[in-house]
Amino acid sequence: MLGPFEVRLDGEPRDVGGPRLRALLAVLTAEAGHVVSVPALCRALWGAEAPAHADRTVRTYLSRLRGTVGPEAILTRPPGYVLHLAPQALDAARFERLAAEGRRMLAAGEPAAARDRLAAALALWRGHAAYEEFADIETLAAEGVRLDRLRHNAVQDRIDADLATGEDAGLIAELEALTAAFPGHERLWAQLMTALYRAGRQSDALAAFRRARHGLITASGVEPSPVLTQVHRQVLAHHPALLATRATAEVTAPDHDALTAGEHALLEDGDLRTSREYFETAYVRAEQAGDATALARAALGLGGVWVHEHRTAVAAASLLTRLRHALERVAPGSPLEHRLQARLAAELDYEAGTHDRVLAVASRTRTAGDPVAHAEALSLAHHCLLGPDHTALRYAIATELVGVSGRSGRRTDLVMSVLWDTVDLFLAGDRHAERRLGELDDLLAERKHLAAGFVADALKVMLAIRAGRFREAEAGAQACAEVGRAAGDFDALGWYGAQLVAIRWFQGRLGELVPVLDGLMHSPTLSPIDNSYYAALAVAAASAGDRRTAAGALARLCGEDLGALPRSSTWLTSLCGAAETAYLLDDGATAARVHELLTPFGQLPTMASLGIACFGSVHHPLGTTALTAGDLDRAVPHLRAAVRHNLALAHWPAVVFSRRRHAEALVRRGGPGDAAAADRELAAAEEEARTFGGPPFTGR
């Protein structure tokens, strides 16, 4: 019944006859196990206009049906007939049983088992509606509506089970379609908001709430229920209740098994979230057992792959405490001591924006003779050296790590060495960067490494932006955020925000992001040395004409002196944003200070974090700050260089922006030939913008 009405005998389809015979069998099927009177069967077939001797015709039809489906299936029971079949012979009965079992399991806190039952129930449907060919028979139409509502409930139950087990990466598209089809169903909107939030799309989750609220008010004149408003508050507050609850039954293994499973998840799979669960269990048990070696390995595992994976103050302090506790208990001079020292030094250096401690540990591990400890120290040191003035040292460390990874015997060291080498080439604007990304892709194709795959996907989003493929880039950014969330990487939300800022910047739509950026600035998942969101908000607000918000954000970014900002992985993008804001606000003093700080780095691209977003050549903000300060003889060559460098990067949106700014500088300088050169630049810019749908030139 769950789709086109079909009868099978011994697995083979059976033709039961014409429309009236099919309708008669369908009525009996809908009431399977219950007697249906002859008058009721007549009304179902002919309505109120039953012909004379209709009852005799019904009996004739039933005789034919018995010849088709077997005499034991249709029994005579006064005052009519009953279809006598085992419940499992009816797909609708099987569906109801499985759906009910799934709902009970979900309520009992067994989401994985519930999902299996619910998926099996929904798989029985072969079409869009039950009894769909009998819409003109009132009783069957009503039964079809009932089953369809049960199906709708089962879909929502299955989505709840998916969310409860963390299997939510593919739910967004499904929920977008469901909320469009059923805009009054608040449970679907709540599920969509949860899935969007987990994918790092907080702004989209909040937009979904606004759409739901608008639809409810428009259609029914009512505000959202407490169920939906609670999810809205949780999204705003980054409440942990919105995060996935993963099945952790396997973490009840013995201590050694939990530790081994954690190291496999981290070092082989790059699965940060799963490994944390194992290592947490292993650490507690090792402490209870007094096992110093297991305690140290668990503490190291809790640190993860990157530096500063634990973002909240409480979690970060807990990790430092555990590292120090483990360090006190291991043998002096042992490989475990070196590894713990490297992790502790890196965590302290990263938060302070320094690198002296971890480099000192790397010097010791270089001569200690343990390749695992040295590989870890090098990788951690590299992560503390992402500022623009660290290029040469970073490259030397990545090169050394490639060699050490061949001796450590651990796949993660090889993956990280290729990853850091790839990142270094992109950050330096090297022409061979994409070639190295291809090598990383080949390595990850052999076996997935979730953490490294997240970075590789982010680099591809950046390349799509450079090519001006904005629609592809935006879809890729959303997919990348889901990969990061699946990996358990707390940068998933921040990176998605940075990618969206780059897309909207080059689309000329950055002003749309002011509310989103205002919320992201205070996200607890952002690194404590990441100030780029103040810069992004300042530019977005200035672009939208909100000078007050822009000036406030710029003041928070600058503090007492812009020069005091830590040379982090977002330092260049922060100063790029400050340069653009100063230009839009005519802030000559800030422009002059930005120009002074950026001058040594004109040869670099302005990139965020591990190359996840690129805003073009540093010569562009250098030229912009000179233009703001009125130094046109410096602005023109900087912007001319920006065009050339952006062409070398194949960053076509940045080429267009730099050509337009260069033309403005030429016009304002007004020297011999400047006007003609400006016209040529603008013509070239508009021609290039048309190739990727860039924003039209509107002047300053």
PyMOL commands that set and color helices and strands:
alter all, ss='L'
color gray80, all
select helices_A, chain A and resi 19-30+38-46+54-69+87-89+91-107+111-123+132-134+138-165+171-181+186-198+202-220+226-237+240-242+249-252+255-267+272-289+292-303+313-329+335-352+356-368+371-383+388-408+411-427+433-446+450-466+470-487+492-507+510-520+532-543+547-558+562-564+571-585+588-601+619-628+632-649+652-669+674-692
alter helices_A, ss='H'
color red, helices_A
select strands_A, chain A and resi 8-9+12-13+36-37+74-77+80-83+605-608+613-617
alter strands_A, ss='S'
color yellow, strands_A
deselect
rebuild
show_as cartoon
